[in-house]
Amino acid sequence: MSEPHRAESRTILPAIVVALVALVVLLFGLYVMEVASTASSDRFAESAPSDSSQTADQTVYRWSMVTTWPKNFPGLGTAANEFAESINEMSGGRLEIKVYGAGELVPALGVFDAVSGGVAQMGHGASYYWKGKIPASVFFTTVPFGMNAQEMNAWITEGGGWQLWRDLYEPFGLLPFPAGNTGVQMAGWYNREINSIDDIQGMKMRIPGLGGEVWNRAGGVAVTIPGGELYTSLQTGVIDSTEWVGPYNDLAMGFYQVAKYYYYPGWHEPGPTLELIINQEAYESLPEDLQKLVYRAAIVANQLTLDQYTSRNNAALTELVETHGVELRELPKEVLLALRKSAFEVYDELAASDPEFARIYKAYTKFRLEAQNYHLISEQSWYKSREYFGEQP
């Protein structure tokens, strides 16, 4: 080999060696990066919840719901059924609720004690049924000359009412939820006309809540009877009159067959909220997602029930009057004024003797007056303006 070739070889060989070393270093670096990346991914996979751990607890919870309503009764009873069905469906079967009508598992007026005592995990009814146990409970259904449905919903969910309600039920191990509203009710069914306050003297009427106490003070005789017994009681003269709900329910109850006069407005129940009560220990045993599901389902049921009554009452009233010959009457102003006077006398006496009643009454009244102040220039003025339009759209 000539000298120039040897010189060239001596120049090229070191370059090749350097290149090979660089390639090895590069490949090793890439290998190290891949290993590090894989290890990092493995550590992330270990620290992040797996698909199975992200899925909620798959335990199936089987609950009983007792109600104050007759089994499958339109509106009230079916609202409980629909709530239970929605929970069953939305939970994917993880929370199954079996609904019992009044008298099937416990008496209609035994719902509160049954849920408090753990006989059932859940109840559907109305808080004013428990006024003998908790006088202030009436505010969370309705009180005479009180708030309408729109105002009640706002007070409970936005105005502090819900916290007051929870505080009231806490000693009994119960959590309350709003779960329906029927809107302004009718004043009820009567077997004789009411032209003055004298006409209600001694009249036996099925009327619960504070409405019953107001009725007594005004000279009537209030009686508490479960819904399933009202028709027979009115038919046989055990009572002279009854209130129940409104046209949609009253048509189904058949009251037009045993009473002649149908009076309005529902002074005693202007915005009655239905309640869902849950045994607190049972509720806390649920995983968080099911707790939230129950809460949201109750809020939906609250609105859907009101929508149903608003939608169906007029058609039912038309049938009662035009098909069954019911005499629709408005309570005289004199009677309403006398009942209102009696109502506020009852409130003042209860507030003076029961600090808890007084505290909630004060909060309720404050919100009612504030909402009413706005409604005078919104809802009420709009209703009044309809008089100008007659039947024109």
VOFINU-933549 format. One record per residue (C-alpha): residue number from 1; residue in three letters; y, x, z negated. Coordinates in steps of 0.5 Angstrom, whole numbers. Example, Ala and Ser with C-alpha at 12.3 -4.5 7.8 and 13.67 -1.06 7.14 Angstrom:
% residues 2
num;residu;v;u;w
1;ALA;-9;25;-16 $
2;SER;-2;27;-14 $
% end
This chain:
% residues 393
num;residu;v;u;w
1;MET;0;0;0 $
2;SER;7;3;2 $
3;GLU;12;4;-3 $
4;PRO;16;-2;-1 $
5;HIS;10;-7;-2 $
6;ARG;9;-4;-9 $
7;ALA;16;-5;-11 $
8;GLU;16;-12;-9 $
9;SER;10;-14;-12 $
10;ARG;13;-11;-19 $
11;THR;19;-16;-18 $
12;ILE;15;-22;-16 $
13;LEU;9;-22;-21 $
14;PRO;14;-22;-27 $
15;ALA;18;-28;-24 $
16;ILE;11;-31;-23 $
17;VAL;9;-30;-31 $
18;VAL;16;-33;-33 $
19;ALA;15;-39;-29 $
20;LEU;8;-40;-31 $
21;VAL;10;-39;-38 $
22;ALA;16;-44;-37 $
23;LEU;11;-49;-34 $
24;VAL;7;-49;-40 $
25;VAL;12;-49;-45 $
26;LEU;15;-56;-41 $
27;LEU;8;-59;-41 $
28;PHE;7;-57;-48 $
29;GLY;14;-60;-50 $
30;LEU;12;-67;-46 $
31;TYR;6;-67;-50 $
32;VAL;9;-66;-57 $
33;MET;14;-72;-55 $
34;GLU;9;-76;-53 $
35;VAL;5;-75;-59 $
36;ALA;11;-76;-63 $
37;SER;13;-83;-59 $
38;THR;6;-85;-60 $
39;ALA;6;-84;-68 $
40;SER;13;-87;-68 $
41;SER;10;-93;-65 $
42;ASP;4;-93;-69 $
43;ARG;9;-93;-76 $
44;PHE;13;-98;-73 $
45;ALA;7;-103;-72 $
46;GLU;5;-102;-79 $
47;SER;11;-103;-82 $
48;ALA;13;-109;-77 $
49;PRO;10;-116;-79 $
50;SER;4;-117;-74 $
51;ASP;3;-123;-70 $
52;SER;-1;-126;-76 $
53;SER;3;-125;-81 $
54;GLN;9;-128;-77 $
55;THR;6;-134;-77 $
56;ALA;7;-139;-83 $
57;ASP;2;-140;-88 $
58;GLN;-3;-144;-85 $
59;THR;-6;-148;-91 $
60;VAL;-6;-155;-90 $
61;TYR;-2;-159;-96 $
62;ARG;-4;-167;-97 $
63;TRP;1;-171;-100 $
64;SER;1;-178;-102 $
65;MET;8;-182;-101 $
66;VAL;8;-189;-105 $
67;THR;14;-194;-103 $
68;THR;17;-200;-106 $
69;TRP;16;-204;-100 $
70;PRO;11;-208;-97 $
71;LYS;6;-204;-93 $
72;ASN;9;-203;-86 $
73;PHE;15;-208;-87 $
74;PRO;20;-208;-81 $
75;GLY;25;-203;-82 $
76;LEU;24;-201;-89 $
77;GLY;17;-200;-89 $
78;THR;16;-197;-82 $
79;ALA;22;-192;-84 $
80;ALA;17;-189;-89 $
81;ASN;11;-189;-84 $
82;GLU;15;-186;-79 $
83;PHE;18;-180;-83 $
84;ALA;11;-179;-85 $
85;GLU;9;-178;-78 $
86;SER;14;-174;-76 $
87;ILE;12;-169;-82 $
88;ASN;5;-169;-80 $
89;GLU;7;-168;-72 $
90;MET;13;-162;-73 $
91;SER;8;-159;-78 $
92;GLY;3;-158;-74 $
93;GLY;-2;-162;-79 $
94;ARG;0;-157;-84 $
95;LEU;3;-162;-89 $
96;GLU;0;-169;-88 $
97;ILE;3;-175;-92 $
98;LYS;-1;-181;-93 $
99;VAL;3;-187;-94 $
100;TYR;2;-193;-99 $
101;GLY;6;-199;-99 $
102;ALA;8;-203;-106 $
103;GLY;2;-205;-110 $
104;GLU;-3;-201;-106 $
105;LEU;-3;-194;-111 $
106;VAL;2;-196;-116 $
107;PRO;7;-202;-117 $
108;ALA;13;-203;-113 $
109;LEU;18;-201;-119 $
110;GLY;13;-196;-121 $
111;VAL;15;-191;-116 $
112;PHE;19;-187;-120 $
113;ASP;15;-185;-125 $
114;ALA;9;-184;-121 $
115;VAL;12;-179;-117 $
116;SER;15;-176;-123 $
117;GLY;8;-176;-127 $
118;GLY;5;-173;-121 $
119;VAL;1;-179;-119 $
120;ALA;4;-178;-112 $
121;GLN;8;-172;-109 $
122;MET;13;-177;-106 $
123;GLY;16;-183;-106 $
124;HIS;21;-188;-102 $
125;GLY;25;-193;-105 $
126;ALA;32;-194;-107 $
127;SER;35;-191;-113 $
128;TYR;38;-197;-116 $
129;TYR;31;-199;-118 $
130;TRP;31;-194;-124 $
131;LYS;38;-196;-127 $
132;GLY;34;-198;-133 $
133;LYS;32;-191;-134 $
134;ILE;38;-188;-131 $
135;PRO;44;-192;-131 $
136;ALA;48;-188;-126 $
137;SER;43;-188;-121 $
138;VAL;46;-194;-118 $
139;PHE;51;-190;-115 $
140;PHE;46;-186;-110 $
141;THR;44;-193;-107 $
142;THR;50;-197;-107 $
143;VAL;55;-201;-112 $
144;PRO;58;-207;-111 $
145;PHE;65;-207;-107 $
146;GLY;63;-199;-106 $
147;MET;63;-195;-100 $
148;ASN;60;-197;-93 $
149;ALA;54;-193;-90 $
150;GLN;59;-188;-86 $
151;GLU;62;-186;-93 $
152;MET;56;-186;-97 $
153;ASN;53;-181;-92 $
154;ALA;59;-177;-92 $
155;TRP;60;-177;-100 $
156;ILE;52;-175;-101 $
157;THR;52;-169;-96 $
158;GLU;59;-166;-96 $
159;GLY;63;-169;-102 $
160;GLY;59;-167;-107 $
161;GLY;54;-173;-109 $
162;TRP;48;-169;-107 $
163;GLN;49;-164;-113 $
164;LEU;50;-170;-118 $
165;TRP;44;-173;-115 $
166;ARG;40;-167;-116 $
167;ASP;43;-166;-123 $
168;LEU;41;-173;-125 $
169;TYR;34;-173;-123 $
170;GLU;32;-166;-125 $
171;PRO;30;-168;-132 $
172;PHE;25;-172;-129 $
173;GLY;22;-166;-125 $
174;LEU;25;-170;-118 $
175;LEU;28;-168;-112 $
176;PRO;32;-173;-108 $
177;PHE;34;-174;-101 $
178;PRO;38;-179;-97 $
179;ALA;33;-182;-92 $
180;GLY;36;-188;-89 $
181;ASN;41;-194;-90 $
182;THR;41;-201;-87 $
183;GLY;49;-202;-87 $
184;VAL;53;-207;-90 $
185;GLN;48;-213;-92 $
186;MET;48;-220;-92 $
187;ALA;50;-224;-99 $
188;GLY;44;-227;-99 $
189;TRP;40;-234;-98 $
190;TYR;42;-240;-102 $
191;ASN;39;-247;-103 $
192;ARG;46;-250;-104 $
193;GLU;53;-249;-102 $
194;ILE;58;-244;-105 $
195;ASN;65;-247;-105 $
196;SER;68;-244;-112 $
197;ILE;66;-239;-117 $
198;ASP;63;-245;-121 $
199;ASP;58;-246;-116 $
200;ILE;54;-240;-118 $
201;GLN;54;-242;-126 $
202;GLY;47;-241;-128 $
203;MET;44;-240;-121 $
204;LYS;38;-236;-121 $
205;MET;38;-230;-116 $
206;ARG;34;-224;-114 $
207;ILE;39;-219;-114 $
208;PRO;38;-212;-117 $
209;GLY;42;-206;-119 $
210;LEU;49;-207;-121 $
211;GLY;50;-213;-117 $
212;GLY;45;-216;-122 $
213;GLU;50;-215;-128 $
214;VAL;56;-217;-124 $
215;TRP;52;-223;-122 $
216;ASN;51;-224;-129 $
217;ARG;58;-223;-132 $
218;ALA;60;-228;-127 $
219;GLY;56;-234;-129 $
220;GLY;49;-233;-125 $
221;VAL;43;-231;-128 $
222;ALA;40;-224;-124 $
223;VAL;32;-223;-123 $
224;THR;29;-217;-121 $
225;ILE;23;-219;-117 $
226;PRO;19;-214;-112 $
227;GLY;20;-216;-104 $
228;GLY;13;-218;-103 $
229;GLU;14;-224;-108 $
230;LEU;21;-227;-106 $
231;TYR;19;-232;-101 $
232;THR;14;-235;-106 $
233;SER;19;-235;-111 $
234;LEU;24;-238;-107 $
235;GLN;20;-243;-104 $
236;THR;17;-246;-111 $
237;GLY;24;-245;-115 $
238;VAL;23;-239;-119 $
239;ILE;29;-237;-116 $
240;ASP;35;-241;-113 $
241;SER;37;-236;-108 $
242;THR;36;-229;-106 $
243;GLU;39;-223;-103 $
244;TRP;34;-218;-99 $
245;VAL;37;-214;-93 $
246;GLY;40;-217;-87 $
247;PRO;38;-221;-81 $
248;TYR;33;-216;-78 $
249;ASN;29;-216;-85 $
250;ASP;30;-223;-87 $
251;LEU;28;-226;-80 $
252;ALA;21;-222;-82 $
253;MET;21;-225;-89 $
254;GLY;22;-232;-86 $
255;PHE;27;-234;-91 $
256;TYR;30;-239;-86 $
257;GLN;24;-243;-88 $
258;VAL;25;-244;-95 $
259;ALA;33;-243;-96 $
260;LYS;38;-247;-92 $
261;TYR;45;-243;-93 $
262;TYR;46;-236;-91 $
263;TYR;52;-232;-94 $
264;TYR;56;-226;-92 $
265;PRO;59;-221;-93 $
266;GLY;54;-217;-98 $
267;TRP;59;-215;-103 $
268;HIS;54;-212;-107 $
269;GLU;51;-207;-102 $
270;PRO;56;-205;-97 $
271;GLY;52;-198;-96 $
272;PRO;46;-198;-99 $
273;THR;42;-191;-98 $
274;LEU;35;-191;-99 $
275;GLU;32;-185;-102 $
276;LEU;26;-180;-101 $
277;ILE;24;-177;-108 $
278;ILE;19;-171;-109 $
279;ASN;16;-168;-115 $
280;GLN;19;-162;-116 $
281;GLU;13;-158;-117 $
282;ALA;10;-160;-111 $
283;TYR;16;-159;-107 $
284;GLU;16;-151;-109 $
285;SER;9;-150;-108 $
286;LEU;10;-151;-100 $
287;PRO;12;-145;-96 $
288;GLU;20;-144;-95 $
289;ASP;19;-147;-87 $
290;LEU;16;-153;-90 $
291;GLN;21;-154;-95 $
292;LYS;26;-154;-89 $
293;LEU;22;-159;-85 $
294;VAL;22;-164;-90 $
295;TYR;30;-163;-92 $
296;ARG;31;-164;-84 $
297;ALA;26;-170;-83 $
298;ALA;30;-174;-89 $
299;ILE;37;-173;-86 $
300;VAL;34;-175;-79 $
301;ALA;31;-181;-82 $
302;ASN;37;-183;-86 $
303;GLN;41;-183;-79 $
304;LEU;35;-186;-75 $
305;THR;34;-192;-80 $
306;LEU;42;-194;-80 $
307;ASP;41;-194;-72 $
308;GLN;35;-198;-72 $
309;TYR;39;-204;-77 $
310;THR;45;-203;-73 $
311;SER;41;-204;-66 $
312;ARG;37;-210;-69 $
313;ASN;41;-214;-74 $
314;ASN;45;-218;-69 $
315;ALA;39;-220;-64 $
316;ALA;36;-223;-71 $
317;LEU;42;-226;-73 $
318;THR;43;-230;-67 $
319;GLU;35;-232;-67 $
320;LEU;36;-235;-74 $
321;VAL;42;-239;-72 $
322;GLU;41;-241;-65 $
323;THR;33;-242;-66 $
324;HIS;32;-244;-73 $
325;GLY;38;-247;-75 $
326;VAL;40;-243;-81 $
327;GLU;47;-245;-83 $
328;LEU;51;-238;-83 $
329;ARG;57;-239;-88 $
330;GLU;62;-234;-91 $
331;LEU;63;-233;-98 $
332;PRO;70;-236;-100 $
333;LYS;76;-231;-102 $
334;GLU;76;-234;-109 $
335;VAL;69;-232;-110 $
336;LEU;69;-225;-108 $
337;LEU;75;-224;-112 $
338;ALA;72;-226;-118 $
339;LEU;66;-222;-117 $
340;ARG;70;-216;-116 $
341;LYS;74;-217;-122 $
342;SER;67;-218;-126 $
343;ALA;64;-211;-122 $
344;PHE;70;-207;-125 $
345;GLU;69;-210;-132 $
346;VAL;62;-208;-131 $
347;TYR;64;-201;-129 $
348;ASP;69;-199;-134 $
349;GLU;64;-202;-140 $
350;LEU;58;-197;-137 $
351;ALA;63;-191;-137 $
352;ALA;65;-192;-144 $
353;SER;58;-192;-146 $
354;ASP;55;-187;-142 $
355;PRO;58;-180;-141 $
356;GLU;54;-179;-135 $
357;PHE;55;-185;-132 $
358;ALA;63;-184;-133 $
359;ARG;62;-177;-129 $
360;ILE;59;-180;-123 $
361;TYR;63;-186;-123 $
362;LYS;70;-182;-123 $
363;ALA;67;-177;-117 $
364;TYR;65;-183;-113 $
365;THR;71;-187;-114 $
366;LYS;75;-181;-112 $
367;PHE;71;-180;-106 $
368;ARG;71;-187;-104 $
369;LEU;79;-188;-105 $
370;GLU;80;-182;-100 $
371;ALA;75;-184;-95 $
372;GLN;78;-191;-95 $
373;ASN;85;-188;-95 $
374;TYR;83;-185;-88 $
375;HIS;79;-191;-86 $
376;LEU;85;-196;-86 $
377;ILE;88;-193;-80 $
378;SER;82;-191;-77 $
379;GLU;76;-196;-78 $
380;GLN;79;-202;-80 $
381;SER;85;-202;-76 $
382;TRP;80;-201;-70 $
383;TYR;76;-207;-72 $
384;LYS;83;-211;-73 $
385;SER;85;-209;-66 $
386;ARG;79;-212;-63 $
387;GLU;82;-219;-65 $
388;TYR;87;-218;-60 $
389;PHE;82;-217;-54 $
390;GLY;77;-223;-56 $
391;GLU;71;-222;-52 $
392;GLN;74;-218;-46 $
393;PRO;71;-211;-46 $
% end
